[in-house]
Structure formats: structure tokens, C-alpha cells
């Protein structure tokens, strides 16, 4: 008795090449084979795009999309069977390998080129290929360039990695026949099984949240307020961190990207308040520096204006209590540790009701507005690490029966899709990774301003 779910078995049975390649039948060349499939028009989404039949489209749906079905991978399965790489009933389905081998085989053909990559289109993901010269399709039977052997191929390693991440094997998450799909922990070995009990939802072998600890840049959203009025907002990646300054002329040779707060003219009608704000901005001197090292964020005051900080809500600071600390002058001071945030995030997912805080508020030039309206303070600056905001939003969405997607907002990162159970497992693994590090290693300051 086959263990494949009904939708997979239907896809295998209805595939135009479901009989595979019989013993002794020579393996077809991919270009003449592909042209014949295009001419037949029996595979979903595989079609010519012009009357001269030089441009054609191939469906290229992300393997983790909830609306993914076996028919979306029909062309890749068909070539796997035609080339002898896959025999239904004998071999295990391996969608990502089918897709990668198909792409690699096409990439080796000099008469063909990728004309338009629309694989990220949210409604109709596909790729458009075209023959490089008119009439080339009529001579594909004369092609002598090597195809892949159906089991391995030479290709672009970066493209292979992206395909590997995008196209993991699909398995139903809930009931049999459900269209919801999840990542199999070993995508090259798992069968597409309808039994959820046999296939729990583990995290991917490579924890994508480890990127948070990598030497990549975090994205920060910086918002400034003068007397409670928003006067500035900018979202930026910051190599070496950022420095809040009152003038771009101050020490531009220092590390950290300068973030220049605007002059109060035009924002405040009170002339005396404008002068006080200018005095605070001038006192910033070389800047109020903020940067990341390991799992921690660090701050340092490089000018004369004292600054106090606290973790608060994103919409407003918690003025009902004192600050968490004062930013030290000319020495490093820790202002955020990722580990307790992740620990609280796990507890939040388990029903603690306590939402972890990630928003840093700085009161510049004055004492913290404890038990006082924060809108009376001359200069308040809010800094949001957008990666942490995304993590919390994903936790709030919840729902173990469907995939959730989060953009880590880290340089060179791609959005990741996980179920609730997978997400929590990744968070727990991240905590364990940080536990293995000593405090000094995990939160060692850069010391770049000393």
C-alpha cells in the first residue's frame, strides 16, 4: 500500500510521462523533449508566449507556498521521469532536486537564455526563457551540448543554495488532503506522507534565526521627537552602528553611520524651546553611539549631553518608572541583550501574556521623565531594531496549522517561512546557542570609540 497522500498519487497518475522511461529506452535530450512538451500543452503553466514559439514560460512556485500543489511541479517531475532520475513507486519524490536538475540542464544550453525571472511574483511565479536566435528551436534536435545525468549537475552554487532554501519537500500540516505545507527536516529523504503523527514539524536543519548572531547588519528605525512632536524618522542599515549627532561636520571619520537630528526651526513655535533644543544637539558632539556586538546592543556617549535610556513600548516610553540606565561617557554600556528577549518571546508564545520589549528610548540632555509627561522633554529618540519587531509580530500571529513569514531585516537576508512549532523550536535552539557562549564572548563590545 502506497503511503503517498491522494493529491500526490493523483499528480503522479495524471502526469503526461507518468509511465516513466522504460528499460532500454534512450534518455531524451532536454531541448527537443521540452519543445515537445510545450507543443503538447498538457503541463500546467508550461506554454509558448509568442506565435514564433521562441519564448516560453515555466511555472516556478516557491515550495513553501500554502497554495502549492503537485501540478505546479509537473514539468520538473516529468523531466525527472523522462531522464530516468525518478521512477514512480520505486524512488522517493524529491521536488527540490527535480527542480534544480531541470534548471541546471537548461542553463547548460547556449541556444537558450533566461529572459525574465518572475519566480518571486506573489500571484503567478514563473520564469521566461527564450531561444537566443530566431529559428533555434527548429534545430534543437541537433544540440550536442551535454545534459545532466538526471542525478547530479554542474550549476551555480549560489543559485543551488537559493533553490535548496526555497524548494524544500512539502508535507501536509494538518488533515489528509490539506493544502497547507511544511518543511521536512531532511528534504532529500522524506516521503510526502499524509500522517502528521509520523512527521512532526521540526525546525529546518539550518536554523535561519542564527543570522541574528551573524556579522551582518541589523536594520534600525530611528525616530526623533522634540517636545513630543515627531521631527525625524529614518530606517537604515548601519555598518559599525550609528551615531546620533547634531551636525554632520562633527567627526565624520569616526566609525558608525551619522544620523543627523534636524534643527528645531519649523518644528517648535516656542523660541526659548528651540534654543534649548539647539543647545542639546550641540552637546551631542561626536554623537550618541549605538552598535551591535554578538547578541547585545551597546551605547556610548561621546559628547557632553547626558543621555538616559530605557526599554519601552514602541508607541511611547514607560515614564511611570525610572530609566534602565544612563549611557556612559567614553565607555561601552550594554543596553539590550538578545537572550532574555528570545526567552520572553518563547514564554509569550506559550501563553505568558507578557510581550517582550525591544524598543530603545533615549532621553537626551535631560533626566528621564519619571512620573512626568515624556512629551515635555526637549529631545527623545526612539530606536527600533526591526528584526526584533518582526519576530514579535510573527509570534503574535501564531497558528501551528499554517506557515508564517518574517523578514529579519538583516543585510543580505531573505524572508523565512516557518510554522508556529518550527518557529518556537528555532527560538529555543537560538537560546541554547547563546547559552554555550560565555558572557564575555556573547556580548563583547567593539570598543571602536575608545
N, C-alpha and C positions, 0 to 999 in steps of 0.2 A: 504493500500500500504506500503510495507516494505521500510524502509529508508536505508537499507544496500546497499553499493556500489556493483556493479556487481561482482567484484572479490571475495568479501566476500560471496555473495549468491552462486556463483559457488562452493566455497570451502565447504560451508555447504551442498549443494546438493550432491556433489561428495564424501563426507566423507563416508567411509565404514559403519559407525554406525550412519548415518545422521538421521535415524528414531528414535534414542534415545532409551530409555528403557521404554517399555510400562508399564502401570499401572499394578501392581500385580506381575511384573517380579522381582525376587530376584536380588539384586545387586551382580555382579560377583566379585570374588576375583581377585586382580590385577595381580598376577603372572600367573595363568592359562589364564587369559584374554590376558595378554601381550604375552605369548608364542604363543597363537593362532594368534595374530596379526603378530608376527614375521614369523610364518609358512605361513600365507596368503601372506605376502609380498606386500600388497596393499598400505601401507602408505609410503610417500616419505621419504627416508633416514633411515627408520627403517628396519634393516636387521641383520641376523646372520653373524658372521665374521669367523666362523670355521666350519668344517664339523661335529664336535661332537656337535655343537649347544650349546656351553656353554658360548660363548662370543657374545655380540650383541652391536649394536650402536644405539644411539638415537640422532636425529638432535637437536642442542641446539643453534640456531641462536639468536644473540642479537636482541632485539625487536626494536632497533633504526636504524638498518642497512637499507640502501636505497633499497637493493635488497630483503628485507624480503617480503614474500608472505604468504597467509593463509595456503598454503600447508606445509610450514615449521613448522607449529604448529599443524599439523594434529593429531599426536599422543596424544597431550595434550587435544585437543578438543574431540577426540574420547573417552578418558577415562572420561572426564567430562560428556559426554553424557551417557556413559555406567554406570557410578556410580550414575547418577541421579542428578548431580550437575548443569547440564545445559540442557535446553530444547530449541531447535531452535524455533524461533517465539514467545517464551514466555519470556525467560531470555535474559539479555543483555550479549553479548560476553565479557569475562574478561580474556584475554590471559595470563596476569601475574599470576592470581590466578590459572588458569588451570595448568600452568607450575609448580608453587610452590607446588600445591597439588600432582601432579604426582611425583615430586622429593621426597616429604616427604613420600609418600606411599612406594616408592622403598627403601628409607633409613631405613624404619622400618623392612625390611625383612633381617633376619640373614643369609639366604641362598644366598644372593646377595651382591655384593660389587661393588663400583665404581673403575674400573681398570685403567682408563685413562681419565683425564679431558682435552679435547681439545676444550672447549667452546670458547676459545679466538682465535682459528685458523682463520685467515682472509679469507681463501678460503673455508674451509669446517668445520665450528664449529659443534662439536658434543661431546657426552660423550660415553665412552665404559664401559659397565657393564659386569660382569661375575658371573656365579654361582660358589660358593666357593669350591664345591666338584663335581667331575665328576658324572653325572647322576642325580644331584639335580633337574634339570629341569623336569625330568620324574616324580617327586613326588610333584610338586608344587600344585597339586590339594589337597594334604594332609596338606597344610600350614594352621596353625591355628592362626598365629600372626595377630593382628588387622590391618585392613586397615584404612585409613582415611574415614570420613563420606562424603567426597566429598565437604564439605563446610568449614571445618577447619581441622587443623592438628597440631601435635606436631613436631617441627623441630628445627634446629639450627638457633637461632636468627640472627647471622652474615650472614649465607647463605641466610636467608629470606630477609635481608636488601639488599644484593647484587643483588638478583633476582628482588627485587622491583625496584631498580635503573636501572637494565639492561633491564627489560621487561615491560615497560610502554605500555599502549594501543596505537595502531597505528592508525593514521588518515591521509588520503591523504592531501598533502600540496597545490597542485595546481589544475589541472583539474581532473574530474572524471576519474577513472581508472589509475591515475598516480601511479607509484611505490614509489614515494617519501613519506616518512613517518615522522610524528612529534609526540611530546609528548602531550598527552591530560592532561589538568591541573588536572582533577580528573579522574584518570585512572580506578577507580573501578565503575564509574557511566556512563561514556560516551559511546555512541554507536559509531560504526565505520561508520561515516557519510561522504558522498561524497560532502556535501555542505560546502565549506570553509567559506562562509559568516556566517554560523551558528556556526562554530567552529574556531574562530580566534586562533592565535598561541601565547598563553600566556606563560610566563616562568613557569617552574615547581614550585610546591608549596614550595619546599625547594630550595632556591637559592643556587646552587652549588658554586657560587663565594664567598659566605660568608667564605669559607675555607681560603681565603686570609687574613682574620682578626683573624682566629683561632690561638690558641697557638701551631701551627705546624711549622716545619722548612721550610724556603724558601731555594731553591737551587740557588747558586751563581756560575757564571762562572768568574773566576779571571784570567786576562791576564796581564803580566808584560812586559815592553819594556825598554831596555837600549839604549839610543841614537836612538830611533825609531825602534830598532830591537827586535822582539819578542823573549823573552828568557824563558818564562814560561806561561803555561796555565793549569788550573785545574778547574773542575766542582765538587762542593761538597755541601752537606747539612751541616749546621753549628749549632749545639746545642749551644745556648748562643752567636751566632755571630761568627765572625772571627777576627783574628789579623794578620796583615802583619808584619812579623819580618824578621830580617837579620840573625838570628841564633836560632836554636831550643833550645839552652841552656838558653835563656832568659825567666825567669819567666813562666815556664810551668804550674805552679799552678794557674795562672790567668784563669778566665772564657774566653770563646771564643776559637775557634779552631785555632791554629797557622798555618799560611800559610807562609812557609819559602821561601823567594826570593833567587834565586841562586847566587853564586859567579860569577862575570863577566868574570873570566878566561875562555877562549874558545869562548866567545861571542864578545868581543871587542879586536881589534888588537892594539889600542892606549893604551900604558902602563899608561899614565897620566890619561886618562879617566877611566881606570879600578880602579886606586887608588881613584879617586873621587867617583866612584860608591860605592866602599867598605866603604868609609867614610860616605856616606849617609845611607847605610844599617846598619852600626854600630850605627848611630844616631837614628835609629828606636827604639832602646832599647826594652822596654816591648811591643812595637808594635803600629801600627795604627789600632785602633779597629773600627769595623763596626758591627752593630747588628740591629735587628728589634724589635720594641715595638709598639703594636697596629697597626695603619695604617702608621707608619713612620719608616724610617731608620735613625739611629743615628751614629755619628762618634766621636772619641776622640783620641787625640794624647797623647801617653804615654811615648814618648821618646823626644829627643832633635831636631830631624829633622822636620822642619816646613813642613806642607803639605797643599796644596790648592786644592779645589775641584770644579767641575762644572758638570752639566748635559750636555751631548753632544750626538752626533750621535754614533752609535755602531762602525762604521768603523774608525772614527777619532774624536778627541776633537775639540771643536769650539775655535780655537785660535784667532779668529777675535774679540773677546770680552774678558773682564776680567773674573776672576773666580766668581763663585757664593758665595764663602766664603773661609775662612781659617779654617781648622779643629782645634778646640780649644784644648788647653793643659789642661789635667786633669779635664775637664768638658765636659758635653754632648752637642753636637751640631747637630741639625737636618739637614739632607742632602737630604731627599726625603719624600714627603707626597703623599700617595696613592690617596687621594681625587681629587686633581687637575689633576692627570694623568687620572683617570677614567672619569672625566668631559670632558677633552680634547679628550679622546677616543670616547665618545658619539658624540661630535661635529664632530670628524673626520668621523664617520660613517654616519653622516648627511650631509657630503659634505663640511666641512670647509676647507679641503685640508691641514690642519696643523696636522702633525703626532706628537703625544705626545712623549716626550723623557723619557727614563728610564735608560740610561747608565751613570754610575758614573765614572768620570775620576779624578784621583788623581795625582797631580804633587808633588813628594816627594823630599824634600831637597833644592828646588829652588823655585823662584817665578813663577807664572803662565805664560806660553808662549804667552802672549798677543801680537798680531801682529808679532809674530815670529814663525818660523817653530817648531812645537812641537817635531819633531824628533831630535832636538838639545838638548833637555832636558835629563839629566842623567837617571832619573828613572820616568817613567809614568806607572800608574797601572789603568787598566780598570776593573770595576766590573759590571756585568750584572745580575740582578735578572731575571732568565729565565722564571719565571711565567709571568712577565710583557711583555717580548718578545713574549711569546705565545699568550697573549691576543691581542697584536697589530697585529700579523700575522693573527689571526682569524678575526679581524675586516677588514683587508685588503682583505681577501678572499671574504667577503660579500656574497650576493646571498641569498635572503629570500626563494627561492624555494627549497633549499636543506640543509641538515644538515652539520654542520662543527664540527670538533672535535678538542679539545685543551687539552693538558696535562698541568696542573697547575704547575707541577714540585715542588710540596709541599710534604713533607714526608707523606706517607700513603694515598696519593690521587690517584684517578683513572681518566683516561681521561673522559671528559664530551662532550656530543654532543648536540648542540643547533642549531636552525635556526637563521638567522640574527635578526629577530624580537624578538625572545626569548632572544637572547644574549644581545640585547640592553635593553630589559626590566630588565634583571638581573643586568646589569650595573647601570641602573637608580635606582633600588632598593638598590644596594650597596651604592650609593651616599646618598640616604635617610637614610640608617642605620648609616652612618658616620656623617650625619647632626644631628642625635639625640644625638650624643656624644659630650660632651664638649671638647674643645681643649686639656685640660689637661688630660682627660681620653683617648682621641683618640691617642695622641702622647706622652704618659708619658714615659720618658726614664727609663731604668732599674737601672741606677746608679751603675752598677756592678763593675765599675773600680774605685770607689771613696772610 
